[in-house]
């Protein structure tokens, strides 16, 4: 009961951070973009499966059947990891997809979403080494730094072996936050990549959100009233980069191009933030039950 109370207390705080929503003009996505959003949601889902983070060198599989497109591709993990830091475990995989000519880095999300929501902290760390005036969520930044050196060396090695393959960084929930920081830092270091996150919480201050936005090639996906993208609240100095790809369909509905709205603007009050009452269940559904392996 205490946990539930804390969850809804945080939800109420997130709701209070919303002014009267202004519905900005939005546009639907193309068929190609929808296909990519679906594929990388599956790559994010695959990171929740323990067999994909503890046995480097095998093909990616999801025993619960929620990554069919990934399983049908010719994939091999080049590196699987599960590291411990003071904020918790940072886990995932780096894989080659020979079918789609991709090098995919996927970070696992929170194992117990309700616990993560209840215990979210709001400490900001100075990351001016990344960009001037930038601050990032201290826990997310520490998680990224735990694997940063290895990630950089793995990508460099893979790019020499698979020239011309596109680098993609992805993740859901907490994994989306680490993925976003990873993508921002890697691009700042000269790596060309695309970044896809699902149900990602806010990363840091407005300077960081602006910096990430200006890098481009960002697909930040939210779902209806998912509470996690509303956290930590803007009142604590946190911002989201732009654009947002807001999925408006229900949990079990088939998603069409008209179900995904592109919402422009840092800290936009439309899209997910425009939903009056935030909720938890929408966080679990991104083109399927994204954390089903857990």
N, C-alpha and C positions, 0 to 999 in steps of 0.2 A: 504493500500500500504506500509506503514511504517513497519507493522508487517511482510508482505511478504518479504520485503527487509532484515529485520533482520534475518528471517529464512534462506534465501539463503546466507546471509553473514556468518552465522554460518556454513552452509553447505560447503561454500567455504573454511572456516578455517579448517574444518574437512578433506576436500579433500587435502589441502596442507600438512596435517600431514602425508600423505602416501608417503613413498618412492616407488621406482619401485617394485611392488609386486614380491615376490619370491614364486612360487607355490610349496609348500611342498607336499610330498606324503600324500595322505589322504585315508580314507577308508569309505565305506558305513556302515550304522548301521544295526543291526539285526532287524528282525520283532518284537521281544519283546521290544526292545528299542524304535522303532517307535511307538508302541502301548502306551508305557508309556509317550513319548513326547506328543502324541495327548491327552491323558487323562488329563495330568496336564496343558496343554494349556487350556483345557475346565475348569478346576478348577480356572485358572487365569481369564478366561473370566467371570466366574460366579461372581467374586468379583466386576465387574462393574455394576451388577444389584442391584438396591437399596433395593429390597426385601430380599437380602442375607446379608445385613449389618445393618439392623435396626429391626430385629425381631428374637432374639435368640430362638432356639428350634424348628424351622421348617425345612422342607426339602429344599435342594438347587434346584432352578429352574431358567431357563433363558427364559423369554417370547419370545425372538427373535429366539429361537431354536438353539443357538450355543453352547450348552453344553449337547447334547443328552445323551452321555455316563454317565455323572454325574447325570442327571435326572433319568436315568434308574436304578441307584444304590440306595441302601438303605442308605440315608444320613440324618443326623440331625446336625444342627449347635449347637455347645456347647457354642459358644461365638461369638457375632457379635459386631463390633466396628467401630466408626467414630470419631476420635479425632482431635483436632485442635492444631497445633504447629506453630511456626513462619514461617516455610517453606511452610505450607499449611496443608491440611487434610491428615491424615494417617488412612486408612480405610480397612476393610476386614472382614474375618471370620475364625473361627477355627471349623472344622467339623469332625464328625466321619463318616466313610464310612464302614458299616458293610459288604457290598458285597465284597469289595476288602481288607478288614481288614486294613484300613488306618486311620490315624489322620492327617488331612490336614490343614495347616495354609496358607491362601491365602491373599496377599496384593493387593489392587486395584491400578491400574496404573493411569496415568495422565488423567484427564477428557478432557482437551483441549490440545492435543499434540503440536500443533503449538505454543501455548502460552508458554508451558513449554520449548520447544526448544529455543524460542526467548529469554527467560529470565533465561536460565541456568547460574548458578554461578560456580565459580571454587575455592571457599574457601576450604581449607583442615583443618581438626581438628585433633589434636593429640589424638590417641587412643592406646597409649602404654599400657593401662590397658588390652587391647585385645591381643596385640602382640608387641614385641620389634621393635621399629623404625616405627611402623605403623601409617599411617594417612589416614583418610577417608573423603569423601565429607561431609562438615559440615552439610548441609541440610539433606542429607540422614541419617547421623548418629543421628541427633536430632530427626528425624521422628521415627527411631527405638527406641531410648531411651524413647520416649513418651509412648510406649506400652510395653517395655521390661519386666518390672516387672510382669504385668498381663499375658503376653504370657508365661513366665516361670511357673507361678502358674497354668495356665490353662493346660499346657502340663503335668505337674507333676500330676495333678488331673486326667486327662484323661488316662494317662498311668497306673494308679492304677486301674481304672475302666475297661480298655480295654487292659489287658496284652497281649503282643505279637503283637500288632498292630504296623505297620510301621509309623513313623513320616515323613511327607513330608512338605517342605516349598516351596512355589511357588509365582510367581507374574510376571506381564508384565510391561515393561517400568519403570516408577518411582517405581511401586510396585515390580518390579524385583530387583531394587537396594536395597530397604528396605528388601526384602526377603533374598537377598544375605548376607547383614549385619546381619540379624536375624539368618540365618543359621550358619554363621561363629561364632557369639557370643554364640549361644546355644550349638554348638558342643564344643566350648572352655570350656563351663561350664559342659560338661559331657553328653549332650543329643546326642544320636545316631539318625541321620536323613539323608534324601536325599534332595538335593536342585535342583530345576528346575526353571530356569528363562528364560524369553522370551523378546528379545529386550531390554535387560538391559544396562543402561549406565555404564561407568566406575565408580568404587567404590571409589578408592583412590590410594595411591602410590604403587610402585612395592613391597615394603615389605608386604603390605596387600594382594596384588594379589598372592604373593608367599605363604603366610600363608594359604590363602583360597584354593589355588591349592593343597597344601600338605595335607589338610584335606580329600580330595577325595570326592567321591559320589556327584559330581557336574555335572549338565547338563546345560550349558549356551548356549541357542539356539539363533541364529541370522537368519535373512532372507535377502537374496540377498543383496541389497544395502541400507538397513535400516540405516538411519542416526544416530539414537539414540545410538547404540553401539559404534559409533565413537566419542561420547561426554562424558565428557569433553576431549579435545584433549590431546594426549600424551605430547605435548609440554608444557602443564601446570602441568606436573608431575603426570598424571593419567595412570594407567595400568589396564589390564584385566587379570583375572585368566585363567588357562587352564584346560581342553580343551574347544574348541568351537564346537558346533554342528550347522553347517551352512546349512540352507535350501536353495536350489538353484532353486526351481520351482517357477512359477509365482503365483500371488495373488490368483487366483481362481482354480488353478490346484490341482488335487488330489496328495498328497505327497506319494511317494514310498520310499523304503529303499535306492535306488540309488540316491534319491534327497537330502539326508542329508549326508554331508561330515564332518568327524571328523577332526578338525584342532588342532594340538598340539602346545604348546609353549606359554608362557606369552608374550603378545604384538606381536603375530605373525602378519606378514604383508600379510598373505593369508586369505582366507575366506572372511568375510564381509569387512574387512579392505582393501582387495585387489581390491575391486570394485572402479573404478576410480571416478565415480560421485555418491555421496550419495543422497538418496531421502527419502521422508516422507511416501509415500503410502505403501511401503513395511513394515513399522512399524505397520500398522493396521492389517496385515494378518499373523497370526501364527496358522496354521491348521484350518483356518477359520477367520472370522471377529471378532477378539478377543475382541474388545471394543464395540461391536454392541449395547449392552444395553445402552450405553451413546449416 
